[in-house]
Amino acid sequence: MPLPQREQQGAADPPTSDRSAEADDSELLDEQALIEACRRGDRSALARVLGQHIRVLERVVLRMVWDKADAEDVLQQTLTTAVESFSRFRGESAIQTWLIGIAVGISRNHSRMQKRRRVYHEPAPLPNALLASEASAEQQAHDRALLERLQRHLSLLSPKRREVWVLHVLEGRTIEEIAQIVGANQFTTKSRLFMARKELRRRLRHDPALSPMLRGGNS
């Protein structure tokens, strides 16, 4: 007796799990091909990859540099460096992790140059889209003026301490990934985060407007 038409079609189709595996393999091959094209300097592939991660890079850079105009310069340097350096990308970390590492390094150099030149900018207010971050001190601030005060305290942290605090608390990155981004081992990364939290808590404790934030314990 012939099978019903629906069952015959079902028998011919591969199992759902097999289709999912095939799709995953196809996506992996597509990503590998895209990476290889980027390594060869294919401008279209580079634009596609950078476009996929540009929003994250914009957010990270602004949180590192704080000044909007400077952040735009740092972002442009990050993209230029990524294009020039992609031939050396070996896939030892995720592309986004690698790109953030470039952004953090350039942001750090920028902060050092600003300090040497003794050029200080009043930190620009964070865009509304950046105000909502899980497990961050910003969530506890109900007034933009408090957020601006907090930014001033963060800007006084050393670049290495500020970057691990931003990446962990605001960006939600793991210690393992942050260690890859900043080029340090996990012990050093944890130590920088501990010292950043300690220094920030001390600064907030002496700021009457922000000391109530310490009750939440998220800094």
N, C-alpha and C positions, 0 to 999 in steps of 0.2 A: 504494500500500500504506500503510495507516494506521501511524503510528508506535506503538511500544510505549507502554503507559500511562505508565511511569516517565519516558520521554523526552518525552512530550507535556507532562507536568507541569513537567519541567525547562525546556522551551522557553518555557513561560508565565511562569516565575519570572524576575525581574530578576537580572542578574549579582550575585554576592556583593559585589563592590566597590561596586555601586550601592546595595545595601541598607545597607552600612556608611556610605556617604556620607549616605543619607537619615537614618539613626539619628543621625549626628553633627549634621546640620542640625537635627533635632528636639530634641536635647539643648541645642544652642545657643539655639534659640528658647525652650525652657523656661527656661533660665538668664536670658535677657534679660527674659522675662516676670516672672520672680521678682525680678530687680533692680528693674524698674519698679514692682512691687508694694511693694517695700521703700521705694523713694523716695516712694511715696504714703503711707507710714506704715502699711501693712498689717501688723498685729501677727502674724498667722499666718506671713506670708512672712518677717518679721524673725526670728521664733523659729526658723524652719527654717534660715535662713542662718547665724545665730549658732550654732545647734546643730551645724552641719556643721564649724565651726571651733573650738568651745569647748575641745577637748582641746589643740590646738596653743597657743591663747591661755593656757590654764592653765600649760602647761609653760614657755612663754616668760616669762610674768610671774614665776613662781617663780624662774627662773634669773636674772632681773633684780633681784628684790627680796630673795631669799634667806630672808626671814622668812615663815613660812607664814601667820600671821594678817594681816600687812601685804599679802601677795600676794592674799589673798581680797578685801581692800578694793580693791586696785588693779584686780583682775579685774572686780569689780562696777562700778567707775567706767568701765572700758573698755567694758563692755557698754552701760551707760547712755549714754555718749558716742556710741557707734556708732549706737544707736537714734536719738538726737537729731540726728546728723550725716548720716544716710544720704541725705537729700534732696540733699546736696551731692556725693555720690559720682558721679563722671563716668566711671568705668570706665577711667581712664588706667593703672591697675595692676590686678592680680588682687585679688579681694575679700579673700583671706587676707593678701596683702601690705598692703593698706589697713588691715585690722583690726590686724595686728601693729604697724603704724606708730602707731596710736592707743595700743596697749598700751605700746609703748616710750616714747612721749611722756609718758604718765601715770606710768610707772615712774621716768622721769628726774626729773619734778617731785617725786615722792615722796622720792626719794633726796636731793634738794636740801633739801627741808623737814626731813628727818631730820637732815641735817648742820647746818642753821641752829639747830635746836632742841637740838642736841647730844644726841640720843637715839639710842643705839646698841644694837642687839640682837645677841645671839650668833646667827649664822646657823643656821637650822634644817637638820638633815641632809636631804639630797635623798632623795625617795621612791625605793624600789627600782626603780620603772619608769623613773626618769630616770638611773640610773647607767650604763646602756649607751648610749653615743653613739660613732659612728664618728669616727675621727681626733680624739679628744678626750683631754685629759690624764687624765680620770677612768678611762679604760680601763686605764691603767698603774698605777692604785692598787689594791692588793689588800686594803686594810683600810679600813673605814669611818672610822676615826680620821684616816687620811691624807686622805680626801675632805673631812672637816670642816675640816682645816687648809688645804686648798686653797681651800675656800669663803671662809675668812677672808682669804686673800690676794686673791682675786677681788673681795671686797667693798671692798677698799681702792683699787681702780682707780677713776678718775673715771668717772661714769656714761656719758659718751660713748665712752670707750675700752672699758669693760666691755660695753656693749651691742653694739658691732660684733664684739668677740671672741666673745661668747655666740652671736650670730646666725651667725657664720661657722664657728667651731670646733665648737660644740655642736649648732647647728641645721642646719649644712650649707648655709646660704644663700649665693648668689653675691654678689660685690661689687656687681654691678648692682642686684640686688634690695635689698641692704642699704642702698645709697645712696637708693633710693626710700623705704625704711622710715624712715630717720633724717633724711631731708630734706637731704641733702648731696650734693655731686658725687662721682664715683667716685674722683677723686684724693684728696679729703679723707678719704673712707671708707678708702681703702688706707693713708693716713698714720695714721689713728687705730688701725687694726688693727696696723700695724707697731709703733707706740709701745706699744700694749697688750701685744703679745707681748714686746717688749723689757723693759718694766717687770715683767711677770709672771716672765720668766726671771730677772731680777735678784733678785726677791723669793724665788723658789724656790731660787736658788743659795745664798742665805744662810740657808736653812732646812735643817738637816741631815737632817730626816725626809723632805723632798721633793726635795732636790737630785738624787737618782738618776733622777727622772722626766725630767730634761733630756736624758738620753741618747737618749730616743726622738725628741726634736725636734718633738713635736706641739703644744707650747704656743706 
